[in-house]
Amino acid sequence: MKKHFLLLGFLIASFTAGFTTSLSAQTPSKEAVLKVEGEVLKTLSISISDFAKMPHVEANMKDRDGKIQQYSGVPVIEILKQAGVTLGKDLKGENLTKYMLVRASDGYEVLFSLAELDPVFTNRVIILADKKDGKPLENGIGPFRLVVPDENRPARSVHEVSHFIIRFAKE
């Protein structure tokens, strides 16, 4: 009989531990942030609430099926300006070898030269979106998504963006 009580006690303890673990896994974690770091004058950590207060613009992008989607977000260049990244008239010579590595929360990474982002060099406006069709981005896509208009494939339109890292290219 003692063996049955011990077994029952073990099962109850195991069940309770699993239950509390599942509850804690569902508890929301800290608010997500975008970090801007590397070759910057000022390292930034922009929270979702800070991001929502920034001036937003609209951008359209084709999805994998060629359907146009409308996003709202902050031009990447404006975020880089806040961090003191070399841009505009100072983006020349050795500074033209600087790039921005965009990292997603799952480790996916893509690369942009700073010239691809700077309006002195291009008319394309790449945004970091927090809304699609007026609604917050879905889980697995947001809270931040890079939107790169006019590319044939959306491979550099990164989901769940967590970092902008500015670096110099080296051999």
N, C-alpha and C positions, 0 to 999 in steps of 0.2 A: 504494500500500500504506500509506503514511504517513497518508493521509486516513482509511482504515478504522480504523487504530489510534487516531487522534484521535477519531473518531466513537465508537468502542467505549469509550474513556476517558471521554468526555463522558457517555455513557449510564450507565456504571458510577457515575460521580460523582453524576449526577442521581438514580439509583436509591438510592444510599447516603444521600444527603441526605434524600430522601423517607422512607426507612426510619427514620432517626434522628429525623426530625420526628414520624412517627407514634408511635414509642416514647415520646418525650417528652410527647406529647399524652395518652398513657395513664397517665403517672406521676401519682399522686395529688397534689393541691395541698394547701395549708394547710387545717387543720380549719375548717369553716364556723362562723361566729359570728352571733349576733343582736346588733345594736347598738341601744341605747336612748339617744336624744340629743334635743337641743332644749331646751325649757323644763323642765329637770330639775335637781335639786341635784347629781346624780352621773351622769355619762355611764357607761354600762355596755357591755361587750363580753362576751357570755355564749357560751362555747364549747359544743359538743355534750357534752363530758365534764362541764363545770360544770352544764349543764342537767339531765343524767341524775341528778345528786345532789340536785336540788331536789325538794320534796314534790310528788307527782303526784296528780291526780284523774282520774276518768273522765267522759266526756261523749259523748252520742249525737247524731248528726246525720244527716239524710236526704240521700242523694246526689241527683243529677239525676233518677234514675229512681224516687225515693221510697223506696228501700231504706235501712233504718236501719244505720248504721255506728258501731262503738264505737271511740273514741279515748282515749288516755291522754296527759296533759300537765300543764302548770303553768297555773293560773289567771293570766290576763293581769294582773289587779289586783295579784297578788303580785310580779310583775316590775316593775310601775310603782312599787310601794311601795319596792322596793330602790333604784330610781333617784331617789326623793324627789319624785315627781310629786304635785302638789296634789290631794288626795282627801279623802273623808269630810267632816267638819264644815267644812273649809277650802274645799270646792268650792261656792262661792257667789259672788254678784255677778259681777265681771269674770272670775273664774276659771271660771265656767260657760261662757265662750266658748272655753275650751281644747279642743283636739281631739287625737286620735292618728291620724297618718297611718301606715298599714301598707304597707310597700314589699316587693315580692318581688324576687328576684334578676334577674328578666327585666324589671323596671321597672313591672310592674302595681302599682297603688296603690288602696287603699280608705280610707275615712274613718270614724271613730267619734268622737262627742262623749265626753268623759271621763265624763259622767253615764251613758252607756250601759254603761260598764264597772264603775262603782262600786256596791257592794252597798248603799250608803245610798239609791241611786236605783232599783235594779233587783234582781230575784231571779235573773235569768239569769246564768250563769257562762260566760264566753267563755274558752277555753283556747288555749294555744299547744301543740300536740301534737307529740310525737316518735315516737308509736307508734299503730298501728292494729291492732286485734285481737291485741294483745300482741307485735307484731313492729315493727321499725323501719320508718318510712315508705319507700316506694319512691322510686327516683330520679325526678326530675320532680315529685314531690309534697313531699318533705322536703329537708333533715332536719327542718325546722319547718313546720307547717301551722297556720294559724289555724282554729279550729273554733268556729262561731257557731251554737249550737243554736236551734231554733224560728224560723228564718227560712224564708220560703216558697221562696226561691231561694238556693243556696249561693254566690252571686256574691261575697260578702264573706269567704268561707272560703278565704283566700289560700293558695296553694301556695308552697313555697320562700321563706318569710318571711326577710328579711334585716335589716329595720329597723323599729323603732317610733320615730316622730318626733313629739314633743309640741310643739304650737305654739298661739299665740293666733289666733283668727279675726279678720281685719281687713277693713274695707270696701274 
